[in-house]
Amino acid sequence: MESVPEKDPRILDVLDRLKLTLGAGAFDIVDHWSSDLIAVGIASPQNHQVLVYIGVFNDGYYAELELPPLTGDDGLYRVAGRYSGLTFDQLAGVVAKHLALGSISGQNRSAHSGGSSV
């Protein structure tokens, strides 16, 4: 996994646990929030616009799901869901289901987006 030593140890732990649960290569780290020490972005290896922003809080995990903008929309992304107070198992399920959309989309943008495979 890419080293992200400046992040809170809880984020590093969740990345390790997601890798073990979802499998090697299940996601790329695409961290648009490097200054946010308790959060990280992970994306579908097939399409970096299918992204999950994960935060760690005392009451559990937060996940915001992002998808590419709709045709004609000038936004950078669209929000596909927000979850808070998740257990790790719930987070892993949400992440797996959302990142699977990257395979369905047929748009391989990861080669142009930067990020690291996990």
Sequence and secondary structure as in RCSB ss.txt:
>XXXX:A:sequence
MESVPEKDPRILDVLDRLKLTLGAGAFDIVDHWSSDLIAVGIASPQNHQVLVYIGVFNDGYYAELELPPLTGDDG
LYRVAGRYSGLTFDQLAGVVAKHLALGSISGQNRSAHSGGSSV
>XXXX:A:secstr
    TTS HHHHHHHHHHHHHH TTS EE  TTTT TTEEEEEETTEEEEEEEEEEETTEEEEEEEE   TT  S
S EEEEEEEEE HHHHHHHHHHHHHHHHHH    HHHH  EE 
